[in-house]
Amino acid sequence: MKKLIYSIALGSTLTIVPTISHAALGDTTLKYGMKSQDVKQLQQSLKNKGYFSAGTTTYFGSITKDALMKFQRANHLSADGIAGKNTYRALLSGATVSSSTKVSSTGLLKQGSRGAAVQQVQQLLKSKGYFKANTTTYFGPITRDAVMNFQRANHLSVDGVVGSATLKALNGGGASASTVSSSTSSSATLKLGMSGSSVTSLQSKLKSKGYLKVSPTGYYGSLTKNAVMALQRAHGLSVDGVAGPATMRALGSASSVSSTSSVKGITSQDKATQIISIGKQYMGVPYVWGGSSPSGFDCSGFINYVFAKAGVSVPRTAATIYSAGQSVSSPSVGDLVFFETYKPGPSHVGIYLGNGQFLNASSSRGVTITDMNTSYWQSRYLGAKSYY
């Protein structure tokens, strides 16, 4: 009988003692290297708020740590990548994005915003033909460009910010991209930043003549501008990259350029070799925030300077370079590779050299060659873009 009573008492004691693997989220401090069901719950909570995009697991690795640090920074917490009581308090209170984005207080959505409202805006833009990518909860350069195109087509202030006027137009049936395109005559001027079927038609003609090497997208980016400039140069027109009536007439009568050459008479491989050769001349130049000259470069300033010397026009910042380039599934030598480092979205860029190496202006080493196969760069890689 004594043994039976002891067993019952012991059994009841064991059933009420919580274990780490079954404690409720918030009961246990979680950090890098730990493994438990709590980690999976943490990942799911971060995922629900738009900070964690991978599949959930029970392991607290670098992806989880980076997502947690982004959440902490957005909510003005110590960004140590450790899930403690203050982080749990913010995570479980329903906080989604930094109050600095003013999403909850003013209704504004802009680059850097996160949450379900961003995805709803993307879906509205997609339904009207302005947003071509998959919808997410992050407001990045692609979303900003789509918003600006919508604003331009609907005679709104073109700032890329979704405020009350833009949201009212989106909800109230503002003009779709197809409507704007169909009302545009074939002789209308087309230029950088525009989109629609007229741009697609222009790109198709440029491609058929050998001036454009990528498939039509409907968006007038730097690749299209460079192709138009090459056509203008070949026909003795004003080289401004704007497709006006004279340029369109020239395009209609233009003969095809050699399939073995680029628009400037050299192959893409030659252009890549030229860009890399120019870039390597500046190995060792120190990193300077905002720098765009051989006295000091930041990452995008370096790309801008090198590409300009090779005769290729690119925007100034990593985000705008990423937005304007042509996406490729895997980088070729001379393509640009992009990474998410100190803030959400593309914030670092370099020139791909092959074999997992890229040339870039590093904040710690200046212009140097870096291995993108390290865990740091692999976890931050966003993709590659072509510009010629």
N, C-alpha and C positions, 0 to 999 in steps of 0.2 A: 504493500500500500504506500509506504514512504517513497519507494522508487517511482510509483505511478504519479504521485503528487509532484515530485521533483521534475519529472518529465513534462508534465503539463505546464508547470511554472516556467520551465526553461523554454518550452515551445512558445508560450505566449510572449516571453521576452524577446525571442528571436524575430517574431513577426512584426514587432513595432520598431525595431532598430533600422533606420534607413541605410541603404548602401549607396556608394557613389554612383553606381550604374543606374539606380532607380530613383535618385533624388530629383525633386522638381527643379526645373530650370531656375537658376538664381541661388540655389542652396550651396553651390560649390564654385569656387574660383577656378576658371578654366584658362589654360595657357598653352603655348606651343609645345607639342610633343605628347600631350595627353590624349587618351583614347577612352571614350565612353559614350553612352547614349545621350548624355547631356550635351556633348559636342555636336551631335546630330541635331538636337533641338535648337542649339545656338545657331547653327548654320541655317536651319529652316527659318528662324526668326529674322536673320539677316537677309535671307532670300526674299521673304515676304515684303521687306522694306526696300528691296532693289539693290542691296549691296553685295549679295553673294549670288553668282551666276552659275556656278558649277553644281554637279550632283552632290547631294548630301551624303556624308559618310560619318563614321564614328571617330575619325582621326583629325586632330587639330594640327594642320600643317600650315605651310606658308600662304596658301590661298585663303584659308580661314583667317589667319592673322592679318593679312592685308585688308580683307573685307572689314574686319572688326576695327582696324585702325582708321579706315575711311569713315566708318560710322561714328567713331569717337571724335574725329576731327570735325565732322559735320555737326556734331552736337556739343561742341566746345568742351570735350573731355580730354584728359591726358591720353594722348595717342600712343599707348604702350603695347597694344595688341593683347592685353590681358582682360578677360571678362570678370570684373569684380563687381562690387555692390553698386557703384555709381553707374557703371556701364549697363548693368541689368536694369537699374531704375529707369534709365533713358530708353532702353530697348523694350521694356515691358510696359512703358507708359504710352506707347503709340507714336513716339517721335519718329519721323521719317526722314526729313531733310533738315539741313541747317536753317536756323531762323534767318540767317543772312540772305537766303534766297527769297524770303518774304512770300513764299507760296501760300502759307496758311493765313497770313495777316492781310495780304493785299490781293492775292489771287494771281500775281504775276508768275509766269513760267519763262525761264530763260536758260541759256547754256549753263550746265552744271546742276540744274534742278533734277530731282528724282521723284518717282512715285507714280501711282496709278493715273493721276491727272495727266502726266506727260504721255503715257501710253494712249490715253483717250484722245489727246490732241493729235498724236501720230496717226491714229486710226481715222480721224476726221480728215486729216491731210491726205491720207492714203486713198480714202473713198473719193476724193476730188482730184486724184492724179498727181499730187505734188510730192508725196512721200513714197519712195520706191523700195525701201528696205523693209526688213521685218520689224515689227513694233517691239519696243522695249520700255522699261521704266526710266531710261536715262535720256536726258536732253543734251545731245552732243552736236557736233558740227553739221551732221546730215540733217538733223531736225531743224536746226537754226536756218540752214539754207532753204529747206522746204517752206518754213514759215515766211522767210523773206520773199520767196517766189510768190507765195499766196498773197502776201501784203502788196507786192508790186502789182499783181494782176487785179487786185480789188481796190486799188487807189488808197491804200492805207500808208501810214508812216512805216517805212522799211527799216526796221531796227532789229528784226529777228527775235523780238520779245513778244510773248503772248500775253497781252494786256486785255482790258475789257473790250476795246474796239475790235481787236483781232478775234477774240473769242466769240463776240457777238456775230461777226461775219461768218466764222466757221459754223456756228450753230444755226445761223439764219440762212444757210444755203448760198454762201458766197460763190463767185464764179469758179468753175472747175478749170483745170489745166487744159482739157480738151476744148472747152468753150472758148477760152482765150486764144488757143491755137487756131481754131476754125475761123475765128473772126479776123485773123491776121493774114493779110495778102501775101502772095509769094514774093512780092517786091519789098516787103517790110525789112527794116534793118534788124539784123540779129547780132547779138554781142555777148560777151562774157557775163555769165550769171543767169541768162535766160533759159527757159525750158519749154518743151512742148513738141508737137508733131512737126512744126516748121524746122526746129533744130534737128530732129531726127532725119528729116529729108535732106537738109544741108549736109549732115554727117554721112549719109548714105552716098551722096554725090561725091563728096571728098574722098570717101573710101574707094569708090569705083574708079576714081582717077588716080589712086595711089598716094594721095596726100595724107590720108588718115589711116592708121594701121590697126585701130581697135574697132570693135563693133559699136554701132550707134546706140546711144543711151537716152537721147532726148534732152540731155543737159549740156549747155554750152560752157565747158570748162577750159582749162589751159591747153589740153591736148587739141581741142577743136580750134582754139584761137591760134595755136602754133601752126596748125594745118592751113588755116585761112591765110595767115601771114606768108607761108611758103607759096601758096597760090598767087597771092598778090605780088610777091617778089618776082615770081616767074613771068608774070604778065605786065610788069612795069607799072603796077598800081601803087597807090599810097599804102604803105605797110603799117596798118593800124590794128589788124586782127578783128576788124568789124566787117561783117558780111552785109554790105549795102547793095544797091542795085548794080553798080559797076562790077563789084566782085561776083555777084550772082550771074551776070552776063558772061563774065570771063570763065566762070566755072562751067557754064553751059556749053561753051565752045572749046574748053581746054582738052588737050589730048592727055592720055594717061602718062604718068611718069613711070620710069623703069621700075619693075617689080623687085629688082635687086638693090634698089637704092632708097634712101629715105627722102623726105621732102627737101632736104638740103644737099642731096647728092652723095650722102654717105650712109652706110648701113647702120642699123640700130646698134650693132656690135661695135662699130667704129665710134659711135657717139658715146657709148658706155665707156669705152677705153679712154676717150678724150676726157670725159668727166672725172674718171678715177685718177687719171694722170694729173689733172689740174688740182684735184682735191689733195693728193699726196704731197704736193709741193708745200702745203701748209701744215704738215705734221709738226707737232710741237708748239704751234701757236696757242697761247693761253686762252682759257675760257673766260669770257667776260659777259655778264648778264646783259642782254640787249645788244651785244656786239655783232657787227656785220662787216668787219674789215680785217685785214691781216694783222692789225694791232691787237685783235681779240675778237673771238666769235662766241656766240651762243649756238645751240644746235641748229636752229632754223636759219640763223644768220649765216652760218657756214654753208648750208645747202643753197640758200638764196644767192650767195656770192659766187660759189663754184658753178652752179647751173647757168647763171647770167654770163659768166666768162665763156661758157660753152654754147651760148646762144639759145638757151632754153629758159623761158620765163616761168617762175613759180611764185606763189604767194609768200608772205613774210613769216607767218607763224606755223608751228608744227600742225596745229589744228586745221588751219586753212589750206595748208599743203596737202594734208590728208584728205580733206573734203574735195579738193579739185582734181586730184589724181585719178587714174583709171585703175580700179582694183584688179589684182592678179591673184590666182590661187596660191602660187608660191613664187618667191622672188627670183628674178634673173639678175645676172651681173649688171650693175648700173641702176637697178630699181631702188626705190626708197623703202626703207623698213621703219615701222612706227611702233612706239611703246608707250604704255601708260605708266608714268613715274610718280611725280609729286602731286598730281591732281587727276581727277577723272577725265577720261578721254585721251586722245593723242597729245602727249606733252614732250616726247623726245623722238628725233628722227635721225637716220643715218643712211649712207650709201652702201648698198649690198655689194660685197666683193666676191662672193662665192665661198663655198665650204664653211658656211655658218659665220663668216666674218663680215663686219661692217665698219666703214670709216665714218667717224662722227666727232663732234666737238663735245667731249666729256667734261662735266663740271669739275671733276677731280683731276683729270690728266690733260685737258686741252684737246687739240685735234690728235686723234689716235685711232688705232685699229682695235676693235673689241670683239670678243667671242660671244655671239648671241645664243650659244647653246648652254651657257651657265644657268643655274637655277634662277638667279635674279632676273636675267633678261628673258628667259623662256616664259616665266610666269607673268611677264608684263607685255609680251608681244601681242600687238593688235592686228597686224597684217602688213601687206606690201602694196605699193602703188607704182604704176609706170607713168612716165611723163613724155615719152617719145617713141 
